Amino acid sequence: MSVDTMTYGPADLYVIEFPTSGVPATVTATLRDVAAAGVITLMDVALVRTSDDGVPSVVELDEFADEFGMTGLKPLATGIIGIEDIEDIEADLTPGTSSLIVLMENTWARKVTKAVLDADARVVSVERFPAEVVNDVAALATEGQNN
């Protein structure tokens, strides 16, 4: 891909499962805040509700935006998260829960990606570590330095 035609930086697909049929306001407010601040670009979002007997149903943003305080959030497009992606995700969901599926571009990384490409370099590997792992390892490292 030519640097001149690159529009987006790296993106992450988050599947966030909630133990109820709703999505807490703190989560949706934070998504709105980071999107408004330009930290992320919201590319697509969907909600999957899984009945108590494990039957999933997909709900589009325009159907749940008012209910969960997501009115005004404008994803880049709908359908970027494909039905095949959602079907793969549904297999791992717990009955009686709601799962917010969010595809977000790491807007902050766009400049880094461009700099790498402009240097005729390439990213060989990227690995995402869950926050819980990072915090556990950091706590152990800090504890080890204090002993």
Secondary structure, 3 states (H helix, E strand, C coil): CCHHHCCCCCEEEEEEEECCCCCCHHHHHHHHHHHHCCCCEEEEEEEEEECCCCCEEEEEHHHHCCCCCCCCCCCCCCCCCCHHHHHHHHCCCCCCCEEEEEEEECHHHHHHHHHHHHCCCCCCCCCCCCHHHHHHHHHHHHHHHCC
